[in-house]
Amino acid sequence: MDIKRALISGTFWTAIGRYSQIGIQILVTAILARLLEPEAFGVLSMVVIYTGFVTLLSQSGIISKLVNS
């Protein structure tokens, strides 16, 4: 029973962490959209998309596979 409780607790806190991160990103994006000029916000958006893809690749293990090849 203790393993089941730990699994539920871990799942709960992982979900809270991921969804709070998404919420904070939306909030920061909304604030920056109001503060920056459209051109600067466009550049920022391109950088965020690029870093998102790099993060996705690094978390999936593709980069370490390429380095080890």
C-alpha distance (Angstrom), angle and dihedral (degrees) to the residues before:
residue distance angle dihedral
M1 . . .
D2 3.80 . .
I3 3.82 91.9 .
K4 3.80 91.1 52.3
R5 3.80 91.2 51.3
A6 3.81 91.3 48.6
L7 3.82 90.7 49.5
I8 3.79 92.4 51.3
S9 3.81 92.2 45.8
G10 3.80 92.6 47.9
T11 3.80 92.1 48.3
F12 3.79 91.1 48.9
W13 3.80 94.8 50.8
T14 3.79 92.7 43.8
A15 3.80 90.2 52.9
I16 3.81 91.5 47.2
G17 3.80 90.4 51.0
R18 3.79 95.0 49.2
Y19 3.79 96.6 44.1
S20 3.79 93.5 45.0
Q21 3.80 88.7 52.0
I22 3.81 90.0 53.3
G23 3.80 91.0 47.5
I24 3.79 92.3 50.6
Q25 3.82 91.0 48.6
I26 3.82 90.9 52.5
L27 3.81 91.1 48.3
V28 3.81 93.4 48.8
T29 3.81 91.1 46.4
A30 3.80 91.2 52.0
I31 3.80 91.6 49.6
L32 3.81 92.9 47.6
A33 3.81 91.2 47.3
R34 3.80 88.1 59.6
L35 3.81 96.3 43.3
L36 3.81 103.0 41.9
E37 3.77 130.1 66.6
P38 3.82 115.1 -108.7
E39 3.82 93.5 -106.0
A40 3.81 93.2 50.9
F41 3.79 91.6 45.3
G42 3.82 89.7 51.7
V43 3.79 91.3 53.7
L44 3.79 90.1 47.0
S45 3.80 90.3 51.0
M46 3.80 91.7 52.4
V47 3.81 91.0 50.5
V48 3.81 91.6 49.0
I49 3.81 91.4 51.5
Y50 3.81 91.5 48.7
T51 3.80 93.7 49.1
G52 3.80 89.6 46.4
F53 3.80 91.0 57.0
V54 3.81 91.7 46.5
T55 3.80 90.3 50.2
L56 3.79 91.0 48.5
L57 3.80 91.4 51.1
S58 3.79 93.2 46.8
Q59 3.80 92.4 49.8
S60 3.79 92.6 48.9
G61 3.80 92.5 54.4
I62 3.80 97.6 -118.9
I63 3.80 93.7 122.5
S64 3.81 93.2 52.5
K65 3.81 89.4 48.3
L66 3.82 90.6 52.4
V67 3.79 92.0 48.5
N68 3.81 93.1 49.1
S69 3.81 93.8 48.6
